């Protein structure tokens, strides 16, 4: 049995596991949850800029690399 885990990787290099898939150019909040438009003025927003998959013995890790979006 192979396990799949997903993580978001912040611009500073920190990572956090998330339970759901994301798409390239999707806007997300600090916890990796998709945001709805219109965005609030004082909100930290990230955009998914790259997605990578790495295989390990027991499964795969999908990494979503984020970049901060200036508001």
PQR file of N, CA, C, O and H, with PARSE charges and radii, in Angstrom:
ATOM      1  N   UNK A   1       0.832  -1.177   0.000 -0.4000 1.5000
ATOM      2  CA  UNK A   1       0.000   0.000   0.000 -0.0000 2.0000
ATOM      3  C   UNK A   1       0.879   1.244   0.000  0.5500 1.7000
ATOM      4  O   UNK A   1       1.782   1.385   0.825 -0.5500 1.4000
ATOM      5  N   UNK A   2       0.599   2.141  -0.938 -0.4000 1.5000
ATOM      6  CA  UNK A   2       1.372   3.377  -1.040 -0.0000 2.0000
ATOM      7  C   UNK A   2       0.574   4.536  -0.468  0.5500 1.7000
ATOM      8  O   UNK A   2      -0.625   4.663  -0.717 -0.5500 1.4000
ATOM      9  H   UNK A   2      -0.135   2.027  -1.608  0.4000 1.0000
ATOM     10  N   UNK A   3       1.235   5.358   0.280 -0.4000 1.5000
ATOM     11  CA  UNK A   3       0.597   6.520   0.884 -0.0000 2.0000
ATOM     12  C   UNK A   3       0.933   7.764   0.085  0.5500 1.7000
ATOM     13  O   UNK A   3       2.033   7.888  -0.454 -0.5500 1.4000
ATOM     14  H   UNK A   3       2.209   5.254   0.482  0.4000 1.0000
ATOM     15  N   UNK A   4      -0.021   8.688   0.011 -0.4000 1.5000
ATOM     16  CA  UNK A   4       0.241   9.962  -0.647 -0.0000 2.0000
ATOM     17  C   UNK A   4       0.025  11.068   0.373  0.5500 1.7000
ATOM     18  O   UNK A   4      -1.010  11.123   1.037 -0.5500 1.4000
ATOM     19  H   UNK A   4      -0.914   8.587   0.449  0.4000 1.0000
ATOM     20  N   UNK A   5       0.999  11.937   0.487 -0.4000 1.5000
ATOM     21  CA  UNK A   5       0.835  13.095   1.356 -0.0000 2.0000
ATOM     22  C   UNK A   5       1.069  14.349   0.527  0.5500 1.7000
ATOM     23  O   UNK A   5       1.772  14.328  -0.483 -0.5500 1.4000
ATOM     24  H   UNK A   5       1.840  11.892  -0.053  0.4000 1.0000
ATOM     25  N   UNK A   6       0.469  15.430   0.976 -0.4000 1.5000
ATOM     26  CA  UNK A   6       0.584  16.715   0.287 -0.0000 2.0000
ATOM     27  C   UNK A   6       1.112  17.742   1.276  0.5500 1.7000
ATOM     28  O   UNK A   6       0.765  17.730   2.457 -0.5500 1.4000
ATOM     29  H   UNK A   6      -0.102  15.446   1.797  0.4000 1.0000
ATOM     30  N   UNK A   7       1.963  18.636   0.767 -0.4000 1.5000
ATOM     31  CA  UNK A   7       2.500  19.677   1.622 -0.0000 2.0000
ATOM     32  C   UNK A   7       2.625  20.974   0.844  0.5500 1.7000
ATOM     33  O   UNK A   7       2.847  20.974  -0.367 -0.5500 1.4000
ATOM     34  H   UNK A   7       2.245  18.646  -0.193  0.4000 1.0000
ATOM     35  N   UNK A   8       2.478  22.086   1.568 -0.4000 1.5000
ATOM     36  CA  UNK A   8       2.768  23.382   0.972 -0.0000 2.0000
ATOM     37  C   UNK A   8       4.142  23.807   1.459  0.5500 1.7000
ATOM     38  O   UNK A   8       4.505  23.570   2.611 -0.5500 1.4000
ATOM     39  H   UNK A   8       2.298  22.086   2.552  0.4000 1.0000
ATOM     40  N   UNK A   9       4.899  24.434   0.576 -0.4000 1.5000
ATOM     41  CA  UNK A   9       6.243  24.906   0.907 -0.0000 2.0000
ATOM     42  C   UNK A   9       6.238  26.421   0.749  0.5500 1.7000
ATOM     43  O   UNK A   9       6.038  26.942  -0.348 -0.5500 1.4000
ATOM     44  H   UNK A   9       4.605  24.626  -0.360  0.4000 1.0000
ATOM     45  N   UNK A  10       6.460  27.117   1.852 -0.4000 1.5000
ATOM     46  CA  UNK A  10       6.450  28.578   1.859 -0.0000 2.0000
ATOM     47  C   UNK A  10       7.744  29.130   1.262  0.5500 1.7000
ATOM     48  O   UNK A  10       8.733  28.403   1.163 -0.5500 1.4000
ATOM     49  H   UNK A  10       6.623  26.695   2.743  0.4000 1.0000
ATOM     50  N   UNK A  11       7.753  30.404   0.863 -0.4000 1.5000
ATOM     51  CA  UNK A  11       8.966  31.002   0.281 -0.0000 2.0000
ATOM     52  C   UNK A  11      10.184  30.929   1.200  0.5500 1.7000
ATOM     53  O   UNK A  11      11.315  30.885   0.718 -0.5500 1.4000
ATOM     54  H   UNK A  11       6.950  30.995   0.943  0.4000 1.0000
ATOM     55  N   UNK A  12       9.968  30.914   2.515 -0.4000 1.5000
ATOM     56  CA  UNK A  12      11.084  30.854   3.468 -0.0000 2.0000
ATOM     57  C   UNK A  12      11.653  29.454   3.596  0.5500 1.7000
ATOM     58  O   UNK A  12      12.709  29.272   4.201 -0.5500 1.4000
ATOM     59  H   UNK A  12       9.049  30.949   2.907  0.4000 1.0000
ATOM     60  N   UNK A  13      10.959  28.443   3.027 -0.4000 1.5000
ATOM     61  CA  UNK A  13      11.434  27.068   3.086 -0.0000 2.0000
ATOM     62  C   UNK A  13      10.680  26.186   4.070  0.5500 1.7000
ATOM     63  O   UNK A  13      10.845  24.967   4.054 -0.5500 1.4000
ATOM     64  H   UNK A  13      10.101  28.591   2.535  0.4000 1.0000
ATOM     65  N   UNK A  14       9.857  26.781   4.923 -0.4000 1.5000
ATOM     66  CA  UNK A  14       9.046  25.990   5.853 -0.0000 2.0000
ATOM     67  C   UNK A  14       7.992  25.219   5.078  0.5500 1.7000
ATOM     68  O   UNK A  14       7.573  25.644   4.001 -0.5500 1.4000
ATOM     69  H   UNK A  14       9.723  27.772   4.936  0.4000 1.0000
ATOM     70  N   UNK A  15       7.562  24.087   5.621 -0.4000 1.5000
ATOM     71  CA  UNK A  15       6.523  23.305   4.951 -0.0000 2.0000
ATOM     72  C   UNK A  15       5.456  22.895   5.956  0.5500 1.7000
ATOM     73  O   UNK A  15       5.692  22.837   7.162 -0.5500 1.4000
ATOM     74  H   UNK A  15       7.902  23.741   6.495  0.4000 1.0000
ATOM     75  N   UNK A  16       4.270  22.613   5.416 -0.4000 1.5000
ATOM     76  CA  UNK A  16       3.123  22.224   6.244 -0.0000 2.0000
ATOM     77  C   UNK A  16       2.286  21.230   5.452  0.5500 1.7000
ATOM     78  O   UNK A  16       2.004  21.451   4.274 -0.5500 1.4000
ATOM     79  H   UNK A  16       4.078  22.660   4.436  0.4000 1.0000
ATOM     80  N   UNK A  17       1.889  20.141   6.093 -0.4000 1.5000
ATOM     81  CA  UNK A  17       1.067  19.131   5.424 -0.0000 2.0000
ATOM     82  C   UNK A  17      -0.363  19.637   5.287  0.5500 1.7000
ATOM     83  O   UNK A  17      -0.897  20.275   6.195 -0.5500 1.4000
ATOM     84  H   UNK A  17       2.117  19.962   7.050  0.4000 1.0000
ATOM     85  N   UNK A  18      -0.982  19.342   4.132 -0.4000 1.5000
ATOM     86  CA  UNK A  18      -2.371  19.727   3.892 -0.0000 2.0000
ATOM     87  C   UNK A  18      -3.155  18.503   3.427  0.5500 1.7000
ATOM     88  O   UNK A  18      -2.562  17.568   2.888 -0.5500 1.4000
ATOM     89  H   UNK A  18      -0.549  18.823   3.395  0.4000 1.0000
ATOM     90  N   UNK A  19      -4.474  18.487   3.622 -0.4000 1.5000
ATOM     91  CA  UNK A  19      -5.270  17.296   3.291 -0.0000 2.0000
ATOM     92  C   UNK A  19      -5.883  17.298   1.896  0.5500 1.7000
ATOM     93  O   UNK A  19      -6.580  16.346   1.545 -0.5500 1.4000
ATOM     94  H   UNK A  19      -4.955  19.247   4.060  0.4000 1.0000
ATOM     95  N   UNK A  20      -5.652  18.329   1.085 -0.4000 1.5000
ATOM     96  CA  UNK A  20      -6.358  18.465  -0.189 -0.0000 2.0000
ATOM     97  C   UNK A  20      -5.393  18.871  -1.307  0.5500 1.7000
ATOM     98  O   UNK A  20      -4.348  19.462  -1.036 -0.5500 1.4000
ATOM     99  H   UNK A  20      -5.085  19.102   1.370  0.4000 1.0000
ATOM    100  N   UNK A  21      -5.736  18.559  -2.555 -0.4000 1.5000
ATOM    101  CA  UNK A  21      -4.888  18.962  -3.676 -0.0000 2.0000
ATOM    102  C   UNK A  21      -5.102  20.434  -4.036  0.5500 1.7000
ATOM    103  O   UNK A  21      -6.150  21.012  -3.749 -0.5500 1.4000
ATOM    104  H   UNK A  21      -6.585  18.079  -2.775  0.4000 1.0000
ATOM    105  N   UNK A  22      -4.092  21.025  -4.667 -0.4000 1.5000
ATOM    106  CA  UNK A  22      -4.166  22.405  -5.146 -0.0000 2.0000
ATOM    107  C   UNK A  22      -3.784  22.425  -6.622  0.5500 1.7000
ATOM    108  O   UNK A  22      -3.303  21.429  -7.160 -0.5500 1.4000
ATOM    109  H   UNK A  22      -3.240  20.556  -4.901  0.4000 1.0000
ATOM    110  N   UNK A  23      -4.003  23.566  -7.271 -0.4000 1.5000
ATOM    111  CA  UNK A  23      -3.667  23.729  -8.684 -0.0000 2.0000
ATOM    112  C   UNK A  23      -2.678  24.885  -8.834  0.5500 1.7000
ATOM    113  O   UNK A  23      -2.610  25.767  -7.978 -0.5500 1.4000
ATOM    114  H   UNK A  23      -4.394  24.376  -6.833  0.4000 1.0000
ATOM    115  N   UNK A  24      -1.917  24.874  -9.920 -0.4000 1.5000
ATOM    116  CA  UNK A  24      -0.990  25.963 -10.217 -0.0000 2.0000
ATOM    117  C   UNK A  24      -1.792  27.244 -10.387  0.5500 1.7000
ATOM    118  O   UNK A  24      -2.875  27.227 -10.973 -0.5500 1.4000
ATOM    119  H   UNK A  24      -1.971  24.157 -10.615  0.4000 1.0000
ATOM    120  N   UNK A  25      -1.266  28.358  -9.877 -0.4000 1.5000
ATOM    121  CA  UNK A  25      -1.870  29.695  -9.903 -0.0000 2.0000
ATOM    122  C   UNK A  25      -3.069  29.847  -8.980  0.5500 1.7000
ATOM    123  O   UNK A  25      -3.730  30.886  -9.006 -0.5500 1.4000
ATOM    124  H   UNK A  25      -0.386  28.371  -9.401  0.4000 1.0000
ATOM    125  N   UNK A  26      -3.365  28.853  -8.175 -0.4000 1.5000
ATOM    126  CA  UNK A  26      -4.468  28.963  -7.224 -0.0000 2.0000
ATOM    127  C   UNK A  26      -4.041  29.842  -6.051  0.5500 1.7000
ATOM    128  O   UNK A  26      -2.905  29.746  -5.588 -0.5500 1.4000
ATOM    129  H   UNK A  26      -2.829  28.009  -8.154  0.4000 1.0000
ATOM    130  N   UNK A  27      -4.934  30.690  -5.574 -0.4000 1.5000
ATOM    131  CA  UNK A  27      -4.661  31.551  -4.430 -0.0000 2.0000
ATOM    132  C   UNK A  27      -5.107  30.844  -3.161  0.5500 1.7000
ATOM    133  O   UNK A  27      -6.217  30.319  -3.079 -0.5500 1.4000
ATOM    134  H   UNK A  27      -5.857  30.768  -5.950  0.4000 1.0000
ATOM    135  N   UNK A  28      -4.207  30.841  -2.160 -0.4000 1.5000
ATOM    136  CA  UNK A  28      -4.493  30.148  -0.904 -0.0000 2.0000
ATOM    137  C   UNK A  28      -4.133  31.038   0.278  0.5500 1.7000
ATOM    138  O   UNK A  28      -3.408  32.022   0.134 -0.5500 1.4000
ATOM    139  H   UNK A  28      -3.305  31.267  -2.226  0.4000 1.0000
ATOM    140  N   UNK A  29      -4.655  30.671   1.461 -0.4000 1.5000
ATOM    141  CA  UNK A  29      -4.331  31.402   2.681 -0.0000 2.0000
ATOM    142  C   UNK A  29      -3.126  30.765   3.371  0.5500 1.7000
ATOM    143  O   UNK A  29      -2.471  29.887   2.809 -0.5500 1.4000
ATOM    144  H   UNK A  29      -5.244  29.871   1.579  0.4000 1.0000
ATOM    145  N   UNK A  30      -2.844  31.212   4.585 -0.4000 1.5000
ATOM    146  CA  UNK A  30      -1.682  30.708   5.337 -0.0000 2.0000
ATOM    147  C   UNK A  30      -1.725  29.215   5.612  0.5500 1.7000
ATOM    148  O   UNK A  30      -0.681  28.589   5.790 -0.5500 1.4000
ATOM    149  H   UNK A  30      -3.376  31.925   5.041  0.4000 1.0000
ATOM    150  N   UNK A  31      -2.924  28.635   5.649 -0.4000 1.5000
ATOM    151  CA  UNK A  31      -3.068  27.211   5.938 -0.0000 2.0000
ATOM    152  C   UNK A  31      -3.228  26.354   4.691  0.5500 1.7000
ATOM    153  O   UNK A  31      -3.445  25.146   4.792 -0.5500 1.4000
ATOM    154  H   UNK A  31      -3.773  29.143   5.504  0.4000 1.0000
ATOM    155  N   UNK A  32      -3.124  26.968   3.515 -0.4000 1.5000
ATOM    156  CA  UNK A  32      -3.216  26.219   2.269 -0.0000 2.0000
ATOM    157  C   UNK A  32      -4.619  26.016   1.748  0.5500 1.7000
ATOM    158  O   UNK A  32      -4.822  25.235   0.819 -0.5500 1.4000
ATOM    159  H   UNK A  32      -2.948  27.949   3.433  0.4000 1.0000
ATOM    160  N   UNK A  33      -5.606  26.709   2.331 -0.4000 1.5000
ATOM    161  CA  UNK A  33      -6.984  26.571   1.853 -0.0000 2.0000
ATOM    162  C   UNK A  33      -7.266  27.586   0.752  0.5500 1.7000
ATOM    163  O   UNK A  33      -6.870  28.746   0.869 -0.5500 1.4000
ATOM    164  H   UNK A  33      -5.441  27.344   3.085  0.4000 1.0000
ATOM    165  N   UNK A  34      -7.939  27.171  -0.306 -0.4000 1.5000
ATOM    166  CA  UNK A  34      -8.238  28.079  -1.424 -0.0000 2.0000
ATOM    167  C   UNK A  34      -9.054  29.287  -0.974  0.5500 1.7000
ATOM    168  O   UNK A  34      -9.916  29.186  -0.100 -0.5500 1.4000
ATOM    169  H   UNK A  34      -8.261  26.229  -0.400  0.4000 1.0000
ATOM    170  N   UNK A  35      -8.764  30.428  -1.590 -0.4000 1.5000
ATOM    171  CA  UNK A  35      -9.465  31.668  -1.277 -0.0000 2.0000
ATOM    172  C   UNK A  35     -10.502  31.984  -2.341  0.5500 1.7000
ATOM    173  O   UNK A  35     -10.349  31.618  -3.506 -0.5500 1.4000
ATOM    174  H   UNK A  35      -8.064  30.510  -2.300  0.4000 1.0000
ATOM    175  N   UNK A  36     -11.538  32.655  -1.933 -0.4000 1.5000
ATOM    176  CA  UNK A  36     -12.561  33.101  -2.869 -0.0000 2.0000
ATOM    177  C   UNK A  36     -12.365  34.590  -3.138  0.5500 1.7000
ATOM    178  O   UNK A  36     -11.943  35.341  -2.260 -0.5500 1.4000
ATOM    179  H   UNK A  36     -11.662  32.952  -0.986  0.4000 1.0000
ATOM    180  N   UNK A  37     -12.676  35.000  -4.354 -0.4000 1.5000
ATOM    181  CA  UNK A  37     -12.596  36.410  -4.718 -0.0000 2.0000
ATOM    182  C   UNK A  37     -13.903  37.082  -4.355  0.5500 1.7000
ATOM    183  O   UNK A  37     -14.929  36.404  -4.391 -0.5500 1.4000
ATOM    184  H   UNK A  37     -13.019  34.389  -5.068  0.4000 1.0000
ATOM    185  N   UNK A  38     -13.952  38.340  -4.012 -0.4000 1.5000
ATOM    186  CA  UNK A  38     -12.818  39.270  -3.901 -0.0000 2.0000
ATOM    187  C   UNK A  38     -12.037  39.047  -2.600  0.5500 1.7000
ATOM    188  O   UNK A  38     -12.583  38.597  -1.592 -0.5500 1.4000
ATOM    189  H   UNK A  38     -13.118  38.892  -3.983  0.4000 1.0000
ATOM    190  N   UNK A  39     -10.753  39.374  -2.657 -0.4000 1.5000
ATOM    191  CA  UNK A  39      -9.886  39.203  -1.492 -0.0000 2.0000
ATOM    192  C   UNK A  39     -10.038  40.388  -0.555  0.5500 1.7000
ATOM    193  O   UNK A  39     -10.311  41.509  -0.985 -0.5500 1.4000
ATOM    194  H   UNK A  39     -10.310  39.740  -3.475  0.4000 1.0000
ATOM    195  N   UNK A  40      -9.856  40.123   0.734 -0.4000 1.5000
ATOM    196  CA  UNK A  40      -9.885  41.216   1.708 -0.0000 2.0000
ATOM    197  C   UNK A  40      -8.570  41.965   1.649  0.5500 1.7000
ATOM    198  O   UNK A  40      -7.539  41.403   1.280 -0.5500 1.4000
ATOM    199  H   UNK A  40      -9.634  39.213   1.083  0.4000 1.0000
ATOM    200  N   UNK A  41      -8.611  43.217   2.008 -0.4000 1.5000
ATOM    201  CA  UNK A  41      -7.445  44.087   1.896 -0.0000 2.0000
ATOM    202  C   UNK A  41      -6.291  43.658   2.812  0.5500 1.7000
ATOM    203  O   UNK A  41      -5.140  43.658   2.376 -0.5500 1.4000
ATOM    204  H   UNK A  41      -9.449  43.674   2.308  0.4000 1.0000
ATOM    205  N   UNK A  42      -6.566  43.302   4.037 -0.4000 1.5000
ATOM    206  CA  UNK A  42      -5.513  42.946   4.999 -0.0000 2.0000
ATOM    207  C   UNK A  42      -5.456  41.434   5.186  0.5500 1.7000
ATOM    208  O   UNK A  42      -5.771  40.910   6.254 -0.5500 1.4000
ATOM    209  H   UNK A  42      -7.502  43.302   4.390  0.4000 1.0000
ATOM    210  N   UNK A  43      -5.055  40.762   4.143 -0.4000 1.5000
ATOM    211  CA  UNK A  43      -5.014  39.308   4.174 -0.0000 2.0000
ATOM    212  C   UNK A  43      -3.702  38.848   3.551  0.5500 1.7000
ATOM    213  O   UNK A  43      -3.264  39.397   2.539 -0.5500 1.4000
ATOM    214  H   UNK A  43      -4.799  41.188   3.275  0.4000 1.0000
ATOM    215  N   UNK A  44      -3.074  37.837   4.156 -0.4000 1.5000
ATOM    216  CA  UNK A  44      -1.852  37.274   3.580 -0.0000 2.0000
ATOM    217  C   UNK A  44      -2.264  36.221   2.569  0.5500 1.7000
ATOM    218  O   UNK A  44      -2.961  35.261   2.898 -0.5500 1.4000
ATOM    219  H   UNK A  44      -3.430  37.391   4.978  0.4000 1.0000
ATOM    220  N   UNK A  45      -1.823  36.415   1.337 -0.4000 1.5000
ATOM    221  CA  UNK A  45      -2.242  35.549   0.227 -0.0000 2.0000
ATOM    222  C   UNK A  45      -1.009  34.956  -0.442  0.5500 1.7000
ATOM    223  O   UNK A  45      -0.011  35.644  -0.660 -0.5500 1.4000
ATOM    224  H   UNK A  45      -1.257  37.195   1.070  0.4000 1.0000
ATOM    225  N   UNK A  46      -1.096  33.675  -0.763 -0.4000 1.5000
ATOM    226  CA  UNK A  46      -0.037  32.984  -1.492 -0.0000 2.0000
ATOM    227  C   UNK A  46      -0.613  32.425  -2.790  0.5500 1.7000
ATOM    228  O   UNK A  46      -1.803  32.124  -2.886 -0.5500 1.4000
ATOM    229  H   UNK A  46      -1.906  33.117  -0.587  0.4000 1.0000
ATOM    230  N   UNK A  47       0.260  32.294  -3.780 -0.4000 1.5000
ATOM    231  CA  UNK A  47      -0.109  31.690  -5.064 -0.0000 2.0000
ATOM    232  C   UNK A  47       0.741  30.452  -5.263  0.5500 1.7000
ATOM    233  O   UNK A  47       1.941  30.469  -4.989 -0.5500 1.4000
ATOM    234  H   UNK A  47       1.227  32.538  -3.702  0.4000 1.0000
ATOM    235  N   UNK A  48       0.125  29.368  -5.741 -0.4000 1.5000
ATOM    236  CA  UNK A  48       0.863  28.138  -6.027 -0.0000 2.0000
ATOM    237  C   UNK A  48       1.649  28.373  -7.317  0.5500 1.7000
ATOM    238  O   UNK A  48       1.056  28.591  -8.373 -0.5500 1.4000
ATOM    239  H   UNK A  48      -0.850  29.353  -5.963  0.4000 1.0000
ATOM    240  N   UNK A  49       2.976  28.331  -7.234 -0.4000 1.5000
ATOM    241  CA  UNK A  49       3.802  28.616  -8.411 -0.0000 2.0000
ATOM    242  C   UNK A  49       4.392  27.364  -9.047  0.5500 1.7000
ATOM    243  O   UNK A  49       4.760  27.382 -10.222 -0.5500 1.4000
ATOM    244  H   UNK A  49       3.458  28.154  -6.375  0.4000 1.0000
ATOM    245  N   UNK A  50       4.485  26.271  -8.279 -0.4000 1.5000
ATOM    246  CA  UNK A  50       5.099  25.058  -8.804 -0.0000 2.0000
ATOM    247  C   UNK A  50       4.604  23.859  -8.014  0.5500 1.7000
ATOM    248  O   UNK A  50       4.358  23.952  -6.811 -0.5500 1.4000
ATOM    249  H   UNK A  50       4.186  26.256  -7.325  0.4000 1.0000
ATOM    250  N   UNK A  51       4.462  22.736  -8.698 -0.4000 1.5000
ATOM    251  CA  UNK A  51       4.054  21.490  -8.047 -0.0000 2.0000
ATOM    252  C   UNK A  51       5.072  20.415  -8.407  0.5500 1.7000
ATOM    253  O   UNK A  51       5.390  20.219  -9.580 -0.5500 1.4000
ATOM    254  H   UNK A  51       4.662  22.661  -9.675  0.4000 1.0000
ATOM    255  N   UNK A  52       5.581  19.718  -7.390 -0.4000 1.5000
ATOM    256  CA  UNK A  52       6.503  18.609  -7.637 -0.0000 2.0000
ATOM    257  C   UNK A  52       6.002  17.364  -6.901  0.5500 1.7000
ATOM    258  O   UNK A  52       5.295  17.454  -5.897 -0.5500 1.4000
ATOM    259  H   UNK A  52       5.323  19.877  -6.437  0.4000 1.0000
ATOM    260  N   UNK A  53       6.385  16.216  -7.426 -0.4000 1.5000
ATOM    261  CA  UNK A  53       6.055  14.941  -6.791 -0.0000 2.0000
ATOM    262  C   UNK A  53       7.338  14.152  -6.606  0.5500 1.7000
ATOM    263  O   UNK A  53       8.112  13.963  -7.544 -0.5500 1.4000
ATOM    264  H   UNK A  53       6.959  16.143  -8.241  0.4000 1.0000
ATOM    265  N   UNK A  54       7.548  13.696  -5.383 -0.4000 1.5000
ATOM    266  CA  UNK A  54       8.723  12.858  -5.124 -0.0000 2.0000
ATOM    267  C   UNK A  54       8.245  11.508  -4.598  0.5500 1.7000
ATOM    268  O   UNK A  54       7.359  11.432  -3.748 -0.5500 1.4000
ATOM    269  H   UNK A  54       6.920  13.849  -4.620  0.4000 1.0000
ATOM    270  N   UNK A  55       8.847  10.455  -5.120 -0.4000 1.5000
ATOM    271  CA  UNK A  55       8.475   9.094  -4.731 -0.0000 2.0000
ATOM    272  C   UNK A  55       9.450   8.559  -3.691  0.5500 1.7000
ATOM    273  O   UNK A  55      10.661   8.756  -3.783 -0.5500 1.4000
ATOM    274  H   UNK A  55       9.567  10.516  -5.812  0.4000 1.0000
ATOM    275  N   UNK A  56       8.897   7.893  -2.724 -0.4000 1.5000
ATOM    276  CA  UNK A  56       9.678   7.248  -1.683 -0.0000 2.0000
ATOM    277  C   UNK A  56       9.260   5.788  -1.613  0.5500 1.7000
ATOM    278  O   UNK A  56       8.350   5.361  -2.323 -0.5500 1.4000
ATOM    279  H   UNK A  56       7.913   7.734  -2.649  0.4000 1.0000
ATOM    280  N   UNK A  57       9.907   5.047  -0.779 -0.4000 1.5000
ATOM    281  CA  UNK A  57       9.630   3.616  -0.667 -0.0000 2.0000
ATOM    282  C   UNK A  57       8.160   3.339  -0.317  0.5500 1.7000
ATOM    283  O   UNK A  57       7.552   2.433  -0.886 -0.5500 1.4000
ATOM    284  H   UNK A  57      10.646   5.394  -0.202  0.4000 1.0000
ATOM    285  N   UNK A  58       7.593   4.104   0.603 -0.4000 1.5000
ATOM    286  CA  UNK A  58       6.234   3.845   1.074 -0.0000 2.0000
ATOM    287  C   UNK A  58       5.174   4.747   0.453  0.5500 1.7000
ATOM    288  O   UNK A  58       4.000   4.637   0.806 -0.5500 1.4000
ATOM    289  H   UNK A  58       8.087   4.840   1.065  0.4000 1.0000
ATOM    290  N   UNK A  59       5.551   5.627  -0.454 -0.4000 1.5000
ATOM    291  CA  UNK A  59       4.537   6.489  -1.038 -0.0000 2.0000
ATOM    292  C   UNK A  59       5.105   7.681  -1.780  0.5500 1.7000
ATOM    293  O   UNK A  59       6.273   7.699  -2.167 -0.5500 1.4000
ATOM    294  H   UNK A  59       6.505   5.716  -0.741  0.4000 1.0000
ATOM    295  N   UNK A  60       4.262   8.666  -1.967 -0.4000 1.5000
ATOM    296  CA  UNK A  60       4.626   9.869  -2.703 -0.0000 2.0000
ATOM    297  C   UNK A  60       4.325  11.098  -1.864  0.5500 1.7000
ATOM    298  O   UNK A  60       3.418  11.101  -1.032 -0.5500 1.4000
ATOM    299  H   UNK A  60       3.312   8.651  -1.653  0.4000 1.0000
ATOM    300  N   UNK A  61       5.107  12.140  -2.105 -0.4000 1.5000
ATOM    301  CA  UNK A  61       4.864  13.435  -1.480 -0.0000 2.0000
ATOM    302  C   UNK A  61       4.683  14.448  -2.590  0.5500 1.7000
ATOM    303  O   UNK A  61       5.578  14.639  -3.414 -0.5500 1.4000
ATOM    304  H   UNK A  61       5.843  12.138  -2.781  0.4000 1.0000
ATOM    305  N   UNK A  62       3.524  15.103  -2.619 -0.4000 1.5000
ATOM    306  CA  UNK A  62       3.260  16.162  -3.580 -0.0000 2.0000
ATOM    307  C   UNK A  62       3.525  17.480  -2.863  0.5500 1.7000
ATOM    308  O   UNK A  62       2.910  17.771  -1.837 -0.5500 1.4000
ATOM    309  H   UNK A  62       2.797  14.948  -1.950  0.4000 1.0000
ATOM    310  N   UNK A  63       4.443  18.272  -3.407 -0.4000 1.5000
ATOM    311  CA  UNK A  63       4.810  19.555  -2.794 -0.0000 2.0000
ATOM    312  C   UNK A  63       4.285  20.691  -3.656  0.5500 1.7000
ATOM    313  O   UNK A  63       4.490  20.723  -4.870 -0.5500 1.4000
ATOM    314  H   UNK A  63       4.942  18.035  -4.240  0.4000 1.0000
ATOM    315  N   UNK A  64       3.606  21.619  -3.002 -0.4000 1.5000
ATOM    316  CA  UNK A  64       3.074  22.821  -3.671 -0.0000 2.0000
ATOM    317  C   UNK A  64       3.901  24.011  -3.185  0.5500 1.7000
ATOM    318  O   UNK A  64       3.828  24.398  -2.019 -0.5500 1.4000
ATOM    319  H   UNK A  64       3.439  21.593  -2.016  0.4000 1.0000
ATOM    320  N   UNK A  65       4.681  24.578  -4.088 -0.4000 1.5000
ATOM    321  CA  UNK A  65       5.537  25.703  -3.740 -0.0000 2.0000
ATOM    322  C   UNK A  65       4.758  27.004  -3.902  0.5500 1.7000
ATOM    323  O   UNK A  65       4.122  27.248  -4.927 -0.5500 1.4000
ATOM    324  H   UNK A  65       4.741  24.264  -5.036  0.4000 1.0000
ATOM    325  N   UNK A  66       4.828  27.835  -2.855 -0.4000 1.5000
ATOM    326  CA  UNK A  66       4.046  29.063  -2.807 -0.0000 2.0000
ATOM    327  C   UNK A  66       4.925  30.284  -2.970  0.5500 1.7000
ATOM    328  O   UNK A  66       6.117  30.263  -2.664 -0.5500 1.4000
ATOM    329  H   UNK A  66       5.345  27.637  -2.022  0.4000 1.0000
ATOM    330  N   UNK A  67       4.301  31.366  -3.466 -0.4000 1.5000
ATOM    331  CA  UNK A  67       4.930  32.682  -3.446 -0.0000 2.0000
ATOM    332  C   UNK A  67       3.896  33.666  -2.922  0.5500 1.7000
ATOM    333  O   UNK A  67       2.704  33.549  -3.207 -0.5500 1.4000
ATOM    334  H   UNK A  67       3.332  31.384  -3.714  0.4000 1.0000
ATOM    335  N   UNK A  68       4.372  34.640  -2.148 -0.4000 1.5000
ATOM    336  CA  UNK A  68       3.445  35.588  -1.553 -0.0000 2.0000
ATOM    337  C   UNK A  68       2.976  36.585  -2.600  0.5500 1.7000
ATOM    338  O   UNK A  68       3.762  37.053  -3.424 -0.5500 1.4000
ATOM    339  H   UNK A  68       5.340  34.735  -1.916  0.4000 1.0000
ATOM    340  N   UNK A  69       1.694  36.904  -2.561 -0.4000 1.5000
ATOM    341  CA  UNK A  69       1.090  37.844  -3.506 -0.0000 2.0000
ATOM    342  C   UNK A  69       0.919  39.173  -2.783  0.5500 1.7000
ATOM    343  O   UNK A  69       0.247  39.227  -1.753 -0.5500 1.4000
ATOM    344  H   UNK A  69       1.056  36.524  -1.891  0.4000 1.0000
ATOM    345  N   UNK A  70       1.521  40.264  -3.307 -0.4000 1.5000
ATOM    346  CA  UNK A  70       1.334  41.577  -2.670 -0.0000 2.0000
ATOM    347  C   UNK A  70      -0.076  42.112  -2.961  0.5500 1.7000
ATOM    348  O   UNK A  70      -0.550  42.048  -4.096 -0.5500 1.4000
ATOM    349  H   UNK A  70       2.067  40.221  -4.144  0.4000 1.0000
ATOM    350  N   UNK A  71      -0.727  42.628  -1.941 -0.4000 1.5000
ATOM    351  CA  UNK A  71      -2.063  43.212  -2.116 -0.0000 2.0000
ATOM    352  C   UNK A  71      -2.017  44.712  -2.029  0.5500 1.7000
ATOM    353  O   UNK A  71      -3.051  45.369  -2.153 -0.5500 1.4000
ATOM    354  H   UNK A  71      -0.342  42.679  -1.019  0.4000 1.0000
TER
END
